[in-house]
Amino acid sequence: MRGLIPDSFIDELLARVDIVDVIERRVPLKKAGREWTACCPFHDERTPSFYVSPAKQFFHCFGCGAHGSAIKFLMDYERLEFPDAVEELAQSVGLTVPREGGRDDRPREDKTDLYTLLDSCAGWYQGQLPKSAEAQAYCRKRGLDPKTIADFRLGWAPSGYDGVIKALGNSPRRMELLTEAGMVSSGERGSKYDRFRERLMFPILDRRGRVIAFGGRIIQKSGDGSPAPDAGAQDARKSDGPKYLNSPETPLFHKGRELFALWQVKQANANLQRIVVVEGYMDVIALHQAGLPIAVATLGTATTPEHTELLFRAAPDVVFCFDGDRAGRAAAWKALDAALPRLRDGRQAYFLFLPEGEDPDTLVRKEGKDGFEQRLKNATPLSDYFFDELARDVDMASLDGRARLAERARPLIARLPDGAFRDLMAQELERRSGASARLAASPPAQAQRPAATAQRSLVRSAIALLLAQPGMADQVEKPYRFLRLDKPGVPLLAELLDLARSRPGINPAMLVEHFAERAEYPALQKLMAAAVVGEPEAQRTEFMEALLRMDEQAVALRRETLHAKMRNGPLDDAEKAELRELLAARVRPAAVPE
């Protein structure tokens, strides 16, 4: 949604940014003639079918069909809404996004109100933390210093059922937002109450540092009411609910797509080479406080494919850190399964299993930063963990056992993207099992430049050519004679010509982006993605030829209409004059038989 952002600013922004730079900061690109190519970041593939055109300032994947401008790429890749993608691009080139109107006294259609409300909730919880003796005692017992508490915006949800409601739900609209944001729950009779009570609160931030949800942890109490001595290891009392309680799914929060502390990690590391995935919020915070600001955590779920893609976008090396028990190994295998299709060359995954009864929090306090870093350096590479885990219950001394390993490993290795790592994994399987490492057949690659199977209409051809070179509009004089042709797309072609003529220097992506909120947008994007062959001069000739033929078709159709009417009766004077004009206006008269 464009909201109040002027079209002229979108033009300026797309003229300033280079789509190759925008995408290359997130996806490794390789030069391919006049374009750049990569494995598509939006679907799993082994053969690159994702192309970026500097001339068009446009990207297109011939595999999954994803395409668009730099703005659209950010929207899809970072899961941003239109205004947020514009804001992020503008910041990257030092522009300030202007707003038309500037009046905020009407209901907004975007999510600004939700972000503002959740930020207010975080601030309110932060203000409650110093007022709670038990929360303060817990923070001291866990060794949290004031800077860490402030950096992570830790807070406290006090007892009672309406603390947040009283503080922030002071109007029907605010109560509606509290409900939408997952901050209040409803009783059986429709009564509202705070979702979080008597919990240490951990704000969950998105990739732009905005609060989108919360995690709340119960503080265990010993018999005298003080925090229990081993609060990190005890189970929550049933009456208090789960030890950790997260926000529900909301318009802003999807737990399978978010990672706790990813924003803090990116703020602390300009050039992040390694990122560590741990299981708990307190584990993350302890590592950051110890001088290892490279830790994130999933939000009460197993590692998802979306998580692994986020992780590898952040750093080339990912270390999954789990308990060494059965549950930890099951979680590790799920992480491996999610990571396999994303292990393109240059990406590496490792697994670190901790001693029984330990977690990253306790270990880093015992061994310090250097000790935990040494554990990270000694983490098991994915390849070793992969084969060791598959062979765990297999007799590798027998032919049957080695055959079983091969059958288990082949379909998994086949899920790896094409490249050196996949080849080496296949060789290792053959070395360990003695069996041929033939893999499941890869699906045939999509044609990177599929030949047109159907003749494109003249109108569509003209639009595609104009999108390739908007500057050609200057060569078309008004009035547009092709407007006499009554066919779909003709008015759109005229509108595109007018727009290109009114904005000298407009590039293809800028031209298409003007239709972002119109029904024609998807069709224009597809035409933009179509391969327009030939040198620029040849394209100009083809474009003018298409316009000429459209005018010829319009003349021919009108002549036929008037001739048909004349056969059924006389034409009036105006129609006779029109027919004489049409007969005289043949651009390419047919050969006259002798």
HURA-V835270 format. One line per field, one symbol per residue. phi: phi as a letter, one per 40 degrees, with the letter a starting at -180 (. if undefined). psi: psi as a letter, one per 30 degrees, with the letter a starting at -180 (. if undefined). burial: # if it has 9 or more other ideal C-beta (glycine too) atoms within 8 Angstrom, else .. A space follows every 10 residues. Layout:
phi = ???
psi = ???
burial = ???
This chain:
phi = .cgbcccccd dccccccbdc cccccbbcbb cagcbbbacc cbacabbdbb bbbcccfaba bccbgcaicc ccccdcccfb cdcccccccc ccbgbbccbc ggcbcbdccc cdcccccccc cccccdcccc cbcccccccc ccgccdccdc ccfcabccch bacccccbcc adcccccdcc cgcbbbcccg cbaccbafbc bbcbbccbgc cbabbbbccc bcdcgcdccb ccbccccdcc gcdbbbdccb dcbbccbbbc gcccccccbc bcbabbbbcb dccdcccccc gbcbbbacbg bccbdccccc ccccacbbbc bbcccccccc cccccccccd cbccdhbbbb bbbccdgbbd ccccccbgdc cccccccccc cdcccdcccc cdbbcccbcc cccccccccd cccccccdic cccccccccc cccgcdccbd dccdccccbc cccbcccdcc ccccccccbd ccdccbcccc ccccccbdgc dcdccccdcc ccbdgccdcc ccccbdbbcc ddcccccccc cbchcdcccc cccccccccc cdcccccccc ccccccccic ccdccccccd cccccccbcc cccc
psi = kfbgkkeeee eeeffeljee eeefffkklk kibfakllkk fflklfkkgj kkjeefhklk kfeffklaae eeeeeeefhl leeeeeeeee efgglkjlkk dgkgglkkfa geeeeeeeee eeeeeeffef fjeeeeeeee eggkleeeee eghkakjlll fgeeeeefhg leeeeeeeee fgfllklfgg kklkekkhkk kjkklafggk kfalkkkkjk kafgflkkei fffklkkeff alekklllkl ffkjffflkk geeeeeefje ikfkkkjlfl eeeeeeeefg gihgklklig llkleeeeee efeekfkkjk jllgaeeeee eeeeeeeffe fgilkfkkkl kjkllkflle eeefeeflee eeeeeefglk leeeeeeeef gegkjfflee eeeeeeeeee feeffklkae eeeeeeeeee eefflkhklk kkkkkkkeik kkfkkkleee eeeeeeeeif fffffjklkj ffffjilkfe eeeeeeeeee efikgkleee eeffgfglff eeeeeeeefk jjllleeeee eeeeeeeeee eeeeeeeeee eeeeeeffll lleeeeeeee eeefgkeikl kkk.
burial = .##.#...## #####.#.## .###..#.#. ....###### ##..##.### ####.##### ###..##### ########.# ########## ..#.#.#... .......... ...##.#### ##.######. .#.######. ##.#...##. .#######.. .####..##. ...##.#### ####...... .######.## ######...# ########## ##....##.. ##...#.... ...####..# .##.#.#### ######..#. .#.####### ########## .########. ..##..#### ##.##.#### ####...##. ######.### ####..#### ####....## #####.#.#. ###.##..## ###.###### #..#.#.... ######.### ####.##.#. ##.####### .##.#.#.#. .#..##.#.. .......### ########## .##..#...# .####...## .###.##.## #.#..##### ######.... #..#####.. .#......## .###.##### #####.###. .##.##.... #...##.##. .#...#.... ....
